[in-house]
Amino acid sequence: MKYHLARFLLILFLLQNTVLGEFLKFPLLLQHYSQHVRLHPGTTVIGFLKMHYFDKTVVDDDYAQDMQLPFKTLDNHNLIIQLSMPPAVVGIACLHPFYLEPKTVYFSAFIPHNFPGKVFQPPKSA
């Protein structure tokens, strides 16, 4: 049950927060193409896609249908960026063969926040 709920929530999240929801509009593209073929029998798929996606947008009778096509308008999509900083001190427990108990070694020299003070210094005359 947890697997199905997690899968459902993941699909719901991807459809709402990414452009994957645009693929759900694919049947509208096929329907609109079939209307164009009925009105203009010589319409090819490449010509249809060129007219609706690459040429200048023309406001005509089917403008509302044109704007409902997939990837025609993209809105309400989020970009989430998460930055994580490492801890101030990294401790590594190691077992040395000469000691019977584990010894913790701390490395703080390689933490990114320690470098800027050493790299960015005022110029010095020789």
PASEBA-1860 file (N, C-alpha, C; in nm, 3 decimals):
! residues 126
1> MKYHLARF> 0.082/-0.120/0.000/0.000/0.000/0.000/0.086/0.126/0.000 ~ 0.196/0.124/0.081/0.284/0.239/0.085/0.349/0.263/-0.051 ~ 0.383/0.154/-0.120/0.445/0.166/-0.252/0.352/0.237/-0.350 ~ 0.225/0.199/-0.351/0.130/0.260/-0.444/0.104/0.406/-0.410 ~ 0.096/0.437/-0.280/0.077/0.576/-0.239/0.198/0.661/-0.275 ~ 0.318/0.608/-0.252/0.440/0.682/-0.287/0.448/0.703/-0.438 ~ 0.413/0.602/-0.513/0.415/0.613/-0.659/0.315/0.717/-0.708 ~ 0.195/0.716/-0.651/0.093/0.812/-0.688/0.137/0.955/-0.655
9> LLILFLLQ> 0.193/0.975/-0.535/0.238/1.108/-0.497/0.355/1.156/-0.584 ~ 0.444/1.066/-0.621/0.555/1.102/-0.710/0.503/1.144/-0.848 ~ 0.411/1.069/-0.902/0.354/1.103/-1.033/0.280/1.235/-1.026 ~ 0.204/1.256/-0.920/0.132/1.382/-0.902/0.229/1.499/-0.892 ~ 0.336/1.483/-0.817/0.437/1.589/-0.805/0.502/1.619/-0.939 ~ 0.540/1.515/-1.014/0.606/1.536/-1.143/0.514/1.603/-1.244 ~ 0.387/1.568/-1.242/0.294/1.629/-1.337/0.266/1.775/-1.304 ~ 0.268/1.811/-1.176/0.238/1.948/-1.136/0.360/2.040/-1.141
17> NTVLGEFL> 0.478/1.989/-1.114/0.594/2.074/-1.097/0.698/2.063/-1.208 ~ 0.672/1.985/-1.309/0.764/1.974/-1.422/0.682/1.987/-1.551 ~ 0.750/1.977/-1.663/0.681/1.988/-1.792/0.622/1.854/-1.836 ~ 0.629/1.752/-1.752/0.571/1.622/-1.789/0.420/1.631/-1.808 ~ 0.356/1.726/-1.742/0.212/1.744/-1.758/0.174/1.786/-1.899 ~ 0.267/1.844/-1.970/0.240/1.884/-2.109/0.215/1.763/-2.199 ~ 0.273/1.649/-2.164/0.251/1.529/-2.245/0.107/1.480/-2.236 ~ 0.035/1.521/-2.132/-0.106/1.484/-2.121/-0.191/1.557/-2.224
25> KFPLLLQH> -0.137/1.664/-2.282/-0.209/1.740/-2.384/-0.188/1.684/-2.525 ~ -0.115/1.575/-2.537/-0.086/1.519/-2.669/-0.211/1.482/-2.749 ~ -0.317/1.428/-2.687/-0.439/1.402/-2.765/-0.499/1.529/-2.828 ~ -0.483/1.645/-2.762/-0.531/1.770/-2.822/-0.454/1.802/-2.950 ~ -0.325/1.770/-2.950/-0.244/1.791/-3.069/-0.295/1.706/-3.185 ~ -0.324/1.580/-3.158/-0.375/1.491/-3.263/-0.513/1.536/-3.313 ~ -0.598/1.578/-3.221/-0.731/1.624/-3.258/-0.722/1.751/-3.343 ~ -0.636/1.844/-3.304/-0.621/1.969/-3.378/-0.560/1.943/-3.516
33> YSQHVRLH> -0.467/1.847/-3.523/-0.410/1.810/-3.653/-0.517/1.752/-3.745 ~ -0.604/1.667/-3.690/-0.709/1.608/-3.774/-0.807/1.716/-3.824 ~ -0.832/1.820/-3.743/-0.917/1.931/-3.789/-0.850/2.005/-3.904 ~ -0.719/2.026/-3.894/-0.647/2.094/-4.002/-0.648/2.011/-4.130 ~ -0.637/1.880/-4.116/-0.640/1.793/-4.234/-0.777/1.797/-4.301 ~ -0.884/1.802/-4.220/-1.019/1.811/-4.277/-1.040/1.943/-4.351 ~ -0.989/2.054/-4.292/-1.007/2.185/-4.355/-0.913/2.207/-4.473 ~ -0.789/2.160/-4.460/-0.689/2.175/-4.566/-0.627/2.038/-4.592
41> PGTTVIGF> -0.678/1.964/-4.691/-0.636/1.824/-4.713/-0.486/1.807/-4.741 ~ -0.415/1.907/-4.785/-0.273/1.891/-4.817/-0.180/1.915/-4.698 ~ -0.235/1.928/-4.580/-0.153/1.957/-4.462/-0.071/1.835/-4.422 ~ 0.061/1.855/-4.407/0.148/1.747/-4.360/0.177/1.767/-4.211 ~ 0.230/1.664/-4.148/0.262/1.673/-4.006/0.370/1.777/-3.983 ~ 0.472/1.775/-4.068/0.581/1.872/-4.055/0.529/2.014/-4.077 ~ 0.446/2.033/-4.175/0.387/2.165/-4.200/0.301/2.212/-4.084 ~ 0.224/2.119/-4.027/0.140/2.153/-3.912/0.225/2.196/-3.793
49> LKMHYFDK> 0.330/2.118/-3.762/0.417/2.153/-3.650/0.492/2.283/-3.675 ~ 0.535/2.306/-3.800/0.604/2.430/-3.833/0.511/2.549/-3.816 ~ 0.386/2.534/-3.861/0.289/2.642/-3.852/0.259/2.679/-3.706 ~ 0.248/2.578/-3.619/0.205/2.604/-3.482/0.320/2.629/-3.383 ~ 0.441/2.583/-3.415/0.549/2.596/-3.318/0.666/2.683/-3.364 ~ 0.687/2.696/-3.494/0.805/2.768/-3.541/0.772/2.900/-3.611 ~ 0.658/2.908/-3.675/0.619/3.033/-3.741/0.566/3.131/-3.638 ~ 0.551/3.255/-3.682/0.497/3.358/-3.594/0.352/3.322/-3.558
57> TVVDDDYA> 0.316/3.347/-3.432/0.181/3.316/-3.386/0.081/3.412/-3.448 ~ -0.020/3.354/-3.512/-0.124/3.432/-3.579/-0.252/3.419/-3.499 ~ -0.312/3.533/-3.469/-0.440/3.531/-3.396/-0.551/3.517/-3.499 ~ -0.610/3.397/-3.503/-0.718/3.370/-3.599/-0.833/3.302/-3.525 ~ -0.920/3.235/-3.599/-1.039/3.175/-3.539/-1.006/3.063/-3.439 ~ -0.900/2.987/-3.465/-0.867/2.876/-3.375/-0.749/2.909/-3.282 ~ -0.732/3.037/-3.251/-0.622/3.080/-3.164/-0.633/3.016/-3.025 ~ -0.754/3.005/-2.972/-0.772/2.946/-2.838/-0.730/2.799/-2.838
65> QDMQLPFK> -0.762/2.727/-2.946/-0.720/2.588/-2.956/-0.569/2.578/-2.974 ~ -0.510/2.672/-3.048/-0.365/2.670/-3.068/-0.291/2.687/-2.937 ~ -0.343/2.769/-2.848/-0.276/2.794/-2.720/-0.290/2.677/-2.623 ~ -0.382/2.583/-2.651/-0.398/2.466/-2.565/-0.307/2.351/-2.607 ~ -0.235/2.365/-2.716/-0.147/2.258/-2.762/-0.031/2.240/-2.664 ~ 0.026/2.118/-2.661/0.136/2.094/-2.567/0.259/2.178/-2.599 ~ 0.326/2.224/-2.495/0.448/2.304/-2.503/0.428/2.437/-2.575 ~ 0.305/2.482/-2.588/0.277/2.612/-2.649/0.290/2.722/-2.545
73> TLDNHNLI> 0.235/2.700/-2.428/0.250/2.793/-2.317/0.293/2.712/-2.195 ~ 0.399/2.755/-2.131/0.447/2.689/-2.010/0.438/2.788/-1.896 ~ 0.358/2.755/-1.797/0.348/2.841/-1.682/0.327/2.757/-1.556 ~ 0.350/2.819/-1.444/0.336/2.755/-1.313/0.429/2.636/-1.296 ~ 0.550/2.648/-1.348/0.649/2.543/-1.326/0.756/2.597/-1.232 ~ 0.795/2.515/-1.138/0.887/2.557/-1.034/1.024/2.496/-1.055 ~ 1.124/2.569/-1.009/1.259/2.516/-1.004/1.303/2.523/-0.859 ~ 1.334/2.408/-0.804/1.371/2.401/-0.663/1.520/2.374/-0.656
81> IQLSMPPA> 1.591/2.464/-0.587/1.734/2.448/-0.568/1.760/2.438/-0.419 ~ 1.832/2.337/-0.381/1.863/2.319/-0.240/2.014/2.315/-0.226 ~ 2.067/2.403/-0.144/2.209/2.405/-0.117/2.234/2.353/0.023 ~ 2.328/2.263/0.035/2.362/2.208/0.166/2.508/2.237/0.196 ~ 2.533/2.284/0.315/2.670/2.310/0.358/2.717/2.192/0.443 ~ 2.843/2.154/0.429/2.894/2.044/0.512/2.908/2.089/0.656 ~ 2.915/1.997/0.749/2.931/2.035/0.889/3.067/2.102/0.911 ~ 3.079/2.176/1.022/3.203/2.249/1.050/3.321/2.156/1.074
89> VVGIACLH> 3.296/2.045/1.137/3.404/1.951/1.167/3.359/1.813/1.123 ~ 3.446/1.743/1.052/3.417/1.608/1.006/3.495/1.512/1.093 ~ 3.428/1.420/1.156/3.495/1.323/1.241/3.492/1.186/1.177 ~ 3.606/1.121/1.175/3.616/0.987/1.117/3.669/0.895/1.227 ~ 3.594/0.791/1.256/3.638/0.694/1.356/3.718/0.586/1.286 ~ 3.839/0.566/1.330/3.923/0.462/1.269/3.981/0.373/1.379 ~ 4.005/0.250/1.346/4.057/0.154/1.441/4.203/0.131/1.405 ~ 4.291/0.177/1.490/4.434/0.162/1.468/4.477/0.028/1.527
97> PFYLEPKT> 4.566/-0.043/1.461/4.602/-0.176/1.512/4.671/-0.172/1.649 ~ 4.731/-0.058/1.687/4.802/-0.052/1.815/4.709/-0.014/1.931 ~ 4.590/0.034/1.899/4.496/0.073/2.003/4.381/-0.025/2.008 ~ 4.330/-0.049/2.125/4.219/-0.141/2.139/4.084/-0.073/2.123 ~ 4.081/0.057/2.136/3.956/0.130/2.124/3.963/0.222/2.001 ~ 3.849/0.250/1.940/3.850/0.336/1.820/3.894/0.478/1.856 ~ 3.965/0.540/1.767/4.012/0.676/1.786/3.946/0.762/1.679 ~ 3.893/0.878/1.718/3.826/0.968/1.625/3.924/1.075/1.581
105> VYFSAFIP> 3.938/1.089/1.450/4.027/1.189/1.393/3.940/1.298/1.333 ~ 3.970/1.423/1.366/3.891/1.535/1.316/3.969/1.611/1.209 ~ 3.903/1.634/1.097/3.961/1.711/0.988/3.881/1.839/0.971 ~ 3.938/1.951/1.003/3.869/2.076/0.980/3.942/2.162/0.879 ~ 4.057/2.118/0.831/4.137/2.198/0.737/4.076/2.196/0.597 ~ 3.997/2.097/0.564/3.947/2.083/0.428/3.801/2.124/0.415 ~ 3.749/2.192/0.513/3.612/2.242/0.508/3.611/2.369/0.424 ~ 3.516/2.385/0.331/3.517/2.500/0.240/3.519/2.636/0.309
113> HNFPGKVF> 3.457/2.649/0.427/3.453/2.781/0.489/3.589/2.823/0.543 ~ 3.686/2.732/0.551/3.819/2.768/0.599/3.907/2.825/0.487 ~ 3.873/2.798/0.361/3.957/2.841/0.250/3.947/2.989/0.216 ~ 3.831/3.053/0.217/3.826/3.192/0.169/3.921/3.286/0.241 ~ 3.945/3.267/0.370/4.038/3.353/0.440/4.181/3.336/0.393 ~ 4.214/3.221/0.340/4.349/3.194/0.293/4.367/3.232/0.146 ~ 4.260/3.226/0.069/4.271/3.254/-0.074/4.254/3.402/-0.103 ~ 4.155/3.465/-0.045/4.125/3.605/-0.074/4.196/3.695/0.026
121> QPPKSA> 4.315/3.737/-0.007/4.393/3.827/0.078/4.430/3.950/-0.004 ~ 4.457/4.063/0.063/4.496/4.182/-0.013/4.632/4.161/-0.080 ~ 4.658/4.231/-0.189/4.785/4.215/-0.257/4.901/4.261/-0.167 ~ 5.012/4.195/-0.182/5.130/4.227/-0.104/5.243/4.270/-0.199 ~ 5.316/4.372/-0.159/5.427/4.417/-0.244/5.549/4.330/-0.216 ~ 5.629/4.309/-0.317/5.745/4.221/-0.305/5.863/4.288/-0.239
END
